[in-house]
Structure formats: C-alpha cells, structure tokens
C-alpha cells in the first residue's frame, strides 16, 4: 500500500501493482482502517512525498497513519519514477525536473531525504 502526495498536495493511493487512484483525506483513513481490520498489524505502508508538497501534508498523512493504528510505515523519497507513474495514471504533476532518479535515491544515506 503506497500513498503519494504531489507538489500540489493531491493524494494518490496505490494498492499492490495497481494504478494509483486519487483519494481524499477521508479516503486515506478509511483505506488504512479497512486494511487494519482485514490484516491487522501486518500492513506496511509507504508514503512518497513530493519535495514541493506542503510540510502540513506530510504531518496530515502521518496523523492519519496514527489515527488508523498504522504502526509500520515508511516515508520514502519521491523520484522521477513516482512522477511518471502518477502522470501515466492521469495526475497533474510538475514533471521530473529536479527530482532524483530511483538510482540516485538508492544511493542516499539512511535518514536523508
């Protein structure tokens, strides 16, 4: 389960290898709670936040994780691959200029974003 927050603070949800779908903040909580009810504490969530997204969007997302009792989540770097994935799914994005490639993101040291 992956959540993406774009540069304009829109939120997308991707389950498995499916296409990302736009969701509202209420949908975020509902999706997390239904996964928790079905799978318990074994659900791992990845959040990818565009570097130009508002800081409050990150805080709101983590708040939703906490409210839905999500204990396993990772905040990962938003890369050119994520931008392309969202564009292909019909999301408006600013484009990949200035974003790291997946290879560049893998070379980061732990704790750096």
N, C-alpha and C positions, 0 to 999 in steps of 0.2 A: 504494500500500500504506500503510495507516494503522493505527497501534496507539493504543488508548485505555486509559488507566489511570484507574479510577474512584476515588471517595472511599473505597472500601473495598479498594482495591488489586487489584481484579479486572482482568483484561486482556482486551481485545477486539481482534480483527483484522478489518479491512475491506479487501477487495481490490476496486479499482475502485469501481463504484457499488453493489456487492452489500451485503447486510445485514451488519452486524458480527456476528461469531461469537465466543463465549468461547474462550479459549485458555489453556493452561498456560504456564509459563515455558519448558518444554522445547519446546512448540509454537512459541514465539516464535523460538527459534534454528533449529528445523527449517524454518519458513516462510522465514526470512531466507536460510538456506543454499540451499534449493531455488530461490529466486528468483535468488540469486547465480549458481548453477550454470547456470540457464537464460538469464539476461540479462546476466550479468557485472556490470560496474561501473556500468551504466546505470540501475539501480534506485534510485529516490528514495523514501525512507520518511518519513512524517510521524508524529510522536508527539504526542498530546494528553494532557496530564496534568492531572487534576482538582487544583485548588489545595489540597484537603484530603488528597490522597494522600500517603503517607509519602515523604519525600525518598529513602529507600533504594529505593523502587520506581522512581524516575527513574534512580538510579545503576544498578540491576539492568538496566533496559532499555538504557541506553547501553552497559553491559558486553556485553549480548547483541549489540548492533549491532557492537561491536568484534570479538567472537569470530567473527561471521559475515562479517567483512570488509566490512561496510556502510560505505561512505565518504560517501554522500550521504543525510543525514538532517536533518530539521528538527524542533525541539521547538516546538510551537505552543500557543497559549492554548486551554484547554478552555472552550467557551462554552455558552450555553443551547441552541444548535443541536445540539452534540455530545451534551448531556444528553438532549434529546428523541429524537435518533437512537438512542441506547442504550436508552432506555425503550421505544421502539417495538419494538426487537429483543428485548425481554424482560429486560433487565438491571435490577437494582435500583439506583436512584440516589437521592441525597438531594434531587433536584429542582433546578429552576433558580434558586431564591432565592439571591441574592448572586453569581451568575455573570454575566460580561459577555455582552451580546448580540454577535452577529458584527459588527454595525456598530461597537459600542464597541471591540471588539478590533482592528478595522482602523484605528482612529484612534490606536492606541498608537505610540509612537516605537520605532524599532528597538532591540532589546536589552532592552526592558522586558517583564516577564511578570507 
